[in-house]
Amino acid sequence: MTKIKGKNDGPGGRNEHYDIGQRKNIPRKTVVREIERGDHSGAHVVEVNGEKYARDNPDNSTKDNVNR
């Protein structure tokens, strides 16, 4: 499973782009679409104020969170 890392590059530190393994600066909408179709089993989508964002599935580790 490839780790998803948020870039905190939007207003207020929101993630507008993500890095996924060797893939860099992937737009949020693309990452959300990939998660929704099941491409990233360790992540899920949350909706905040009408916008969808990538989140890691809960576990006991913080080192693999989208926002490290």
TILUMRO-967608 format. One record per atom (N, C-alpha, C, O): x, y, z. Coordinates in pm, 1 decimal, m for minus. Example, Ala and Ser with C-alpha at 12.3 -4.5 7.8 and 13.67 -1.06 7.14 Angstrom:
BEGIN
<rec c1="1319.0" c2="m569.0" c3="780.0"/>
<rec c1="1230.0" c2="m450.0" c3="780.0"/>
<rec c1="1320.0" c2="m330.0" c3="780.0"/>
<rec c1="1423.6" c2="m331.9" c3="846.5"/>
<rec c1="1285.0" c2="m225.0" c3="708.0"/>
<rec c1="1367.0" c2="m106.0" c3="714.0"/>
<rec c1="1290.0" c2="3.0" c3="787.0"/>
<rec c1="1340.9" c2="113.8" c3="803.9"/>
//
This chain:
BEGIN
<rec c1="84.5" c2="m117.7" c3="0.0"/>
<rec c1="0.0" c2="0.0" c3="0.0"/>
<rec c1="89.0" c2="123.9" c3="0.0"/>
<rec c1="178.3" c2="137.5" c3="83.6"/>
<rec c1="63.7" c2="212.9" c3="m93.6"/>
<rec c1="141.3" c2="335.5" c3="m106.3"/>
<rec c1="85.4" c2="442.1" c3="m14.0"/>
<rec c1="m36.2" c2="459.0" c3="m5.0"/>
<rec c1="171.6" c2="513.0" c3="53.4"/>
<rec c1="129.5" c2="615.6" c3="148.3"/>
<rec c1="87.9" c2="743.5" c3="76.5"/>
<rec c1="148.0" c2="783.4" c3="m23.3"/>
<rec c1="m15.1" c2="806.0" c3="129.2"/>
<rec c1="m64.3" c2="933.4" c3="77.8"/>
<rec c1="m20.3" c2="1041.2" c3="174.9"/>
<rec c1="m43.7" c2="1030.3" c3="295.3"/>
<rec c1="43.8" c2="1145.8" c3="122.7"/>
<rec c1="90.9" c2="1254.3" c3="208.5"/>
<rec c1="33.4" c2="1385.8" c3="158.6"/>
<rec c1="51.8" c2="1422.8" c3="42.6"/>
<rec c1="m36.4" c2="1456.2" c3="247.1"/>
<rec c1="m94.0" c2="1586.6" c3="213.7"/>
<rec c1="12.9" c2="1694.1" c3="206.8"/>
<rec c1="112.1" c2="1688.7" c3="279.6"/>
<rec c1="m7.2" c2="1792.6" c3="118.6"/>
<rec c1="91.1" c2="1899.4" c3="98.8"/>
<rec c1="61.1" c2="2024.5" c3="182.3"/>
<rec c1="145.8" c2="2113.3" c3="191.5"/>
<rec c1="m59.3" c2="2033.2" c3="243.8"/>
<rec c1="m97.7" c2="2151.5" c3="323.0"/>
<rec c1="m75.3" c2="2280.4" c3="244.2"/>
<rec c1="m25.4" c2="2379.1" c3="298.3"/>
<rec c1="m112.3" c2="2279.1" c3="116.9"/>
<rec c1="m80.6" c2="2390.2" c3="27.7"/>
<rec c1="m200.2" c2="2479.5" c3="m6.1"/>
<rec c1="m189.1" c2="2568.2" c3="m90.7"/>
<rec c1="m313.2" c2="2456.9" c3="58.8"/>
<rec c1="m430.8" c2="2539.0" c3="32.5"/>
<rec c1="m454.4" c2="2640.2" c3="143.3"/>
<rec c1="m379.0" c2="2644.8" c3="240.6"/>
<rec c1="m557.8" c2="2720.8" c3="129.4"/>
<rec c1="m591.1" c2="2819.5" c3="233.3"/>
<rec c1="m611.7" c2="2751.9" c3="368.5"/>
<rec c1="m679.7" c2="2649.7" c3="377.6"/>
<rec c1="m553.6" c2="2808.4" c3="471.9"/>
<rec c1="m567.6" c2="2752.0" c3="605.6"/>
<rec c1="m498.6" c2="2618.8" c3="624.3"/>
<rec c1="m527.6" c2="2548.0" c3="720.7"/>
<rec c1="m407.5" c2="2582.3" c3="534.6"/>
<rec c1="m335.4" c2="2456.7" c3="546.0"/>
<rec c1="m409.6" c2="2336.4" c3="490.3"/>
<rec c1="m368.3" c2="2222.4" c3="512.0"/>
<rec c1="m519.1" c2="2360.6" c3="418.6"/>
<rec c1="m591.7" c2="2249.3" c3="357.4"/>
<rec c1="m504.4" c2="2183.4" c3="250.9"/>
<rec c1="m415.4" c2="2246.2" c3="193.5"/>
<rec c1="m532.0" c2="2056.1" c3="226.1"/>
<rec c1="m459.0" c2="1982.5" c3="123.9"/>
<rec c1="m527.0" c2="2000.3" c3="m10.9"/>
<rec c1="m637.1" c2="1949.6" c3="m32.7"/>
<rec c1="m462.0" c2="2071.7" c3="m100.7"/>
<rec c1="m510.8" c2="2083.8" c3="m237.8"/>
<rec c1="m437.9" c2="1986.0" c3="m329.3"/>
<rec c1="m486.5" c2="1954.3" c3="m437.9"/>
<rec c1="m321.4" c2="1938.2" c3="m285.6"/>
<rec c1="m242.5" c2="1840.0" c3="m359.7"/>
<rec c1="m185.5" c2="1738.4" c3="m261.5"/>
<rec c1="m168.4" c2="1766.2" c3="m142.8"/>
<rec c1="m156.7" c2="1619.8" c3="m314.5"/>
<rec c1="m101.6" c2="1511.4" c3="m234.3"/>
<rec c1="15.4" c2="1447.9" c3="m309.4"/>
<rec c1="23.6" c2="1455.3" c3="m432.0"/>
<rec c1="105.6" c2="1385.4" c3="m233.7"/>
<rec c1="209.3" c2="1299.0" c3="m289.9"/>
<rec c1="169.6" c2="1155.8" c3="m256.9"/>
<rec c1="132.8" c2="1124.8" c3="m143.6"/>
<rec c1="177.4" c2="1069.0" c3="m357.0"/>
<rec c1="148.8" c2="927.0" c3="m336.7"/>
<rec c1="267.0" c2="849.1" c3="m393.0"/>
<rec c1="279.7" c2="833.5" c3="m514.5"/>
<rec c1="352.3" c2="801.0" c3="m305.2"/>
<rec c1="472.9" c2="731.2" c3="m349.1"/>
<rec c1="557.3" c2="821.0" c3="m437.9"/>
<rec c1="594.4" c2="931.2" c3="m397.5"/>
<rec c1="587.8" c2="775.2" c3="m558.0"/>
<rec c1="668.7" c2="851.3" c3="m653.4"/>
<rec c1="587.7" c2="958.6" c3="m726.4"/>
<rec c1="645.2" c2="1046.4" c3="m790.6"/>
<rec c1="456.4" c2="952.0" c3="m716.9"/>
<rec c1="369.0" c2="1050.6" c3="m782.9"/>
<rec c1="362.2" c2="1175.4" c3="m695.2"/>
<rec c1="332.3" c2="1166.1" c3="m576.1"/>
<rec c1="389.5" c2="1290.2" c3="m752.4"/>
<rec c1="396.9" c2="1415.1" c3="m676.4"/>
<rec c1="291.8" c2="1514.6" c3="m723.2"/>
<rec c1="255.0" c2="1517.1" c3="m840.6"/>
<rec c1="243.5" c2="1597.4" c3="m628.9"/>
<rec c1="151.1" c2="1708.2" c3="m657.8"/>
<rec c1="24.7" c2="1665.1" c3="m731.7"/>
<rec c1="m13.6" c2="1726.3" c3="m831.4"/>
<rec c1="m39.7" c2="1559.4" c3="m682.4"/>
<rec c1="m163.0" c2="1511.0" c3="m743.3"/>
<rec c1="m279.0" c2="1593.3" c3="m687.5"/>
<rec c1="m291.7" c2="1604.8" c3="m565.6"/>
<rec c1="m363.5" c2="1650.6" c3="m772.2"/>
<rec c1="m475.4" c2="1731.9" c3="m724.4"/>
<rec c1="m569.4" c2="1652.6" c3="m633.2"/>
<rec c1="m588.8" c2="1532.4" c3="m651.0"/>
<rec c1="m626.4" c2="1722.0" c3="m536.2"/>
<rec c1="m716.0" c2="1660.2" c3="m438.1"/>
<rec c1="m828.3" c2="1583.2" c3="m505.2"/>
<rec c1="m858.4" c2="1471.1" c3="m464.3"/>
<rec c1="m890.9" c2="1640.1" c3="m606.8"/>
<rec c1="m1003.9" c2="1573.8" c3="m672.9"/>
<rec c1="m963.2" c2="1440.6" c3="m734.9"/>
<rec c1="m1041.9" c2="1345.9" c3="m735.1"/>
<rec c1="m841.7" c2="1432.3" c3="m787.2"/>
<rec c1="m792.4" c2="1307.4" c3="m844.8"/>
<rec c1="m772.4" c2="1202.8" c3="m735.7"/>
<rec c1="m811.1" c2="1087.2" c3="m752.6"/>
<rec c1="m712.5" c2="1242.7" c3="m624.3"/>
<rec c1="m688.6" c2="1149.3" c3="m513.7"/>
<rec c1="m821.3" c2="1099.6" c3="m457.1"/>
<rec c1="m837.0" c2="980.3" c3="m431.0"/>
<rec c1="m915.7" c2="1189.7" c3="m438.4"/>
<rec c1="m1048.0" c2="1151.6" c3="m387.3"/>
<rec c1="m1113.1" c2="1050.0" c3="m481.2"/>
<rec c1="m1167.4" c2="949.4" c3="m435.5"/>
<rec c1="m1108.0" c2="1075.5" c3="m610.1"/>
<rec c1="m1166.9" c2="984.0" c3="m708.3"/>
<rec c1="m1100.4" c2="845.4" c3="m700.6"/>
<rec c1="m1169.0" c2="743.4" c3="m706.8"/>
<rec c1="m966.8" c2="842.0" c3="m687.2"/>
<rec c1="m895.0" c2="715.0" c3="m676.6"/>
<rec c1="m936.0" c2="638.5" c3="m550.7"/>
<rec c1="m954.5" c2="516.9" c3="m555.1"/>
<rec c1="m950.2" c2="709.3" c3="m438.9"/>
<rec c1="m991.3" c2="644.4" c3="m313.8"/>
<rec c1="m1133.7" c2="590.7" c3="m326.8"/>
<rec c1="m1161.9" c2="478.0" c3="m286.1"/>
<rec c1="m1222.7" c2="670.9" c3="m383.1"/>
<rec c1="m1362.0" c2="629.2" c3="m396.6"/>
<rec c1="m1378.2" c2="506.4" c3="m485.8"/>
<rec c1="m1470.8" c2="427.8" c3="m466.0"/>
<rec c1="m1291.3" c2="489.3" c3="m581.5"/>
<rec c1="m1302.1" c2="369.9" c3="m667.2"/>
<rec c1="m1222.2" c2="251.9" c3="m611.9"/>
<rec c1="m1217.4" c2="145.8" c3="m674.2"/>
<rec c1="m1158.9" c2="269.9" c3="m494.3"/>
<rec c1="m1093.7" c2="158.4" c3="m426.6"/>
<rec c1="m946.5" c2="140.3" c3="m455.2"/>
<rec c1="m891.4" c2="34.6" c3="m424.2"/>
<rec c1="m880.5" c2="238.8" c3="m513.0"/>
<rec c1="m739.0" c2="226.5" c3="m547.1"/>
<rec c1="m646.2" c2="233.9" c3="m425.9"/>
<rec c1="m532.0" c2="188.6" c3="m433.6"/>
<rec c1="m692.8" c2="290.1" c3="m314.6"/>
<rec c1="m608.9" c2="308.2" c3="m194.9"/>
<rec c1="m682.9" c2="251.2" c3="m75.4"/>
<rec c1="m760.8" c2="321.3" c3="m10.8"/>
<rec c1="m658.9" c2="124.0" c3="m45.9"/>
<rec c1="m736.2" c2="54.5" c3="57.1"/>
<rec c1="m712.0" c2="108.5" c3="198.2"/>
<rec c1="m794.9" c2="86.3" c3="286.5"/>
<rec c1="m602.3" c2="177.7" c3="221.7"/>
<rec c1="m572.2" c2="229.5" c3="354.5"/>
<rec c1="m624.1" c2="369.3" c3="378.4"/>
<rec c1="m586.8" c2="432.9" c3="476.9"/>
<rec c1="m710.1" c2="418.8" c3="289.7"/>
<rec c1="m758.7" c2="556.3" c3="301.5"/>
<rec c1="m909.3" c2="560.3" c3="277.0"/>
<rec c1="m967.4" c2="467.9" c3="220.2"/>
<rec c1="m970.4" c2="669.3" c3="321.2"/>
<rec c1="m1111.5" c2="693.8" c3="296.6"/>
<rec c1="m1131.2" c2="842.1" c3="268.9"/>
<rec c1="m1038.2" c2="921.4" c3="283.7"/>
<rec c1="m1250.6" c2="879.0" c3="229.4"/>
<rec c1="m1282.8" c2="1017.4" c3="194.7"/>
<rec c1="m1374.1" c2="1074.8" c3="301.9"/>
<rec c1="m1467.8" c2="1009.1" c3="347.1"/>
<rec c1="m1345.4" c2="1199.1" c3="342.2"/>
<rec c1="m1434.2" c2="1273.1" c3="432.0"/>
<rec c1="m1479.0" c2="1399.5" c3="359.4"/>
<rec c1="m1408.0" c2="1453.2" c3="274.3"/>
<rec c1="m1598.5" c2="1445.2" c3="395.3"/>
<rec c1="m1649.2" c2="1568.8" c3="337.0"/>
<rec c1="m1656.6" c2="1675.0" c3="446.4"/>
<rec c1="m1720.2" c2="1655.0" c3="549.9"/>
<rec c1="m1590.7" c2="1788.1" c3="421.9"/>
<rec c1="m1587.9" c2="1899.6" c3="516.0"/>
<rec c1="m1633.7" c2="2024.5" c3="441.8"/>
<rec c1="m1571.5" c2="2065.7" c3="343.9"/>
<rec c1="m1741.9" c2="2084.1" c3="488.4"/>
<rec c1="m1796.7" c2="2204.6" c3="424.7"/>
<rec c1="m1816.7" c2="2187.5" c3="274.4"/>
<rec c1="m1788.0" c2="2278.3" c3="196.4"/>
<rec c1="m1865.7" c2="2071.3" c3="234.9"/>
<rec c1="m1895.2" c2="2045.6" c3="95.0"/>
<rec c1="m1775.8" c2="2006.9" c3="9.6"/>
<rec c1="m1792.0" c2="1983.6" c3="m110.2"/>
<rec c1="m1657.0" c2="1999.2" c3="66.8"/>
<rec c1="m1535.9" c2="1959.6" c3="m6.4"/>
<rec c1="m1489.3" c2="1822.8" c3="42.2"/>
<rec c1="m1492.9" c2="1795.0" c3="162.0"/>
<rec c1="m1446.2" c2="1738.2" c3="m49.1"/>
<rec c1="m1398.8" c2="1604.2" c3="m14.0"/>
<rec c1="m1246.7" c2="1604.0" c3="0.5"/>
<rec c1="m1174.5" c2="1666.9" c3="m76.8"/>
<rec c1="m1200.5" c2="1530.4" c3="103.0"/>
<rec c1="m1057.7" c2="1520.6" c3="132.8"/>
<rec c1="m1019.5" c2="1375.8" c3="161.2"/>
<rec c1="m1103.1" c2="1295.6" c3="203.0"/>
<rec c1="m892.7" c2="1343.2" c3="138.1"/>
<rec c1="m839.7" c2="1210.6" c3="168.7"/>
<rec c1="m800.3" c2="1203.1" c3="315.4"/>
<rec c1="m746.0" c2="1298.4" c3="371.3"/>
<rec c1="m828.5" c2="1088.1" c3="377.5"/>
<rec c1="m787.3" c2="1061.9" c3="514.9"/>
<rec c1="m740.2" c2="918.1" c3="524.2"/>
<rec c1="m791.8" c2="830.4" c3="454.9"/>
<rec c1="m642.2" c2="894.0" c3="609.6"/>
<rec c1="m600.4" c2="757.0" c3="638.3"/>
<rec c1="m705.9" c2="688.4" c3="723.0"/>
<rec c1="m774.7" c2="752.4" c3="802.5"/>
<rec c1="m717.9" c2="557.2" c3="705.2"/>
<rec c1="m805.6" c2="481.0" c3="793.0"/>
<rec c1="m744.8" c2="480.6" c3="933.0"/>
<rec c1="m622.4" c2="479.7" c3="946.7"/>
<rec c1="m827.4" c2="481.3" c3="1036.4"/>
<rec c1="m776.6" c2="487.1" c3="1174.1"/>
<rec c1="m692.2" c2="364.7" c3="1209.6"/>
<rec c1="m724.7" c2="251.6" c3="1173.7"/>
<rec c1="m584.4" c2="390.8" c3="1280.2"/>
<rec c1="m502.7" c2="285.5" c3="1340.8"/>
<rec c1="m427.2" c2="348.7" c3="1458.2"/>
<rec c1="m451.3" c2="464.4" c3="1492.7"/>
<rec c1="m338.0" c2="274.1" c3="1517.7"/>
<rec c1="m266.3" c2="324.2" c3="1635.3"/>
<rec c1="m141.4" c2="404.2" c3="1601.0"/>
<rec c1="m70.6" c2="448.2" c3="1691.6"/>
<rec c1="m112.6" c2="424.0" c3="1473.1"/>
<rec c1="9.9" c2="491.1" c3="1431.3"/>
<rec c1="m20.3" c2="631.4" c3="1379.7"/>
<rec c1="m121.7" c2="653.0" c3="1313.3"/>
<rec c1="67.8" c2="726.8" c3="1410.2"/>
<rec c1="54.7" c2="860.0" c3="1352.4"/>
<rec c1="151.7" c2="879.8" c3="1237.8"/>
<rec c1="133.5" c2="972.2" c3="1158.4"/>
<rec c1="254.4" c2="796.5" c3="1226.0"/>
<rec c1="356.3" c2="816.0" c3="1121.6"/>
<rec c1="303.1" c2="792.3" c3="981.4"/>
<rec c1="365.5" c2="835.2" c3="884.3"/>
<rec c1="189.1" c2="724.9" c3="968.2"/>
<rec c1="135.6" c2="699.7" c3="834.3"/>
<rec c1="13.3" c2="785.4" c3="803.6"/>
<rec c1="m55.2" c2="758.9" c3="704.8"/>
<rec c1="m16.3" c2="885.7" c3="883.2"/>
<rec c1="m130.1" c2="973.3" c3="858.0"/>
<rec c1="m106.0" c2="1062.9" c3="736.0"/>
<rec c1="8.6" c2="1093.4" c3="702.8"/>
<rec c1="m213.0" c2="1104.2" c3="670.3"/>
<rec c1="m202.0" c2="1191.3" c3="554.2"/>
<rec c1="m126.7" c2="1319.6" c3="592.1"/>
<rec c1="m37.4" c2="1362.5" c3="519.1"/>
<rec c1="m162.0" c2="1380.3" c3="704.9"/>
<rec c1="m91.4" c2="1498.0" c3="755.7"/>
<rec c1="m0.2" c2="1454.5" c3="868.7"/>
<rec c1="m44.4" c2="1439.1" c3="982.6"/>
<rec c1="125.8" c2="1434.8" c3="837.6"/>
<rec c1="221.8" c2="1385.9" c3="937.3"/>
<rec c1="270.7" c2="1499.5" c3="1022.3"/>
<rec c1="352.2" c2="1478.7" c3="1112.2"/>
//
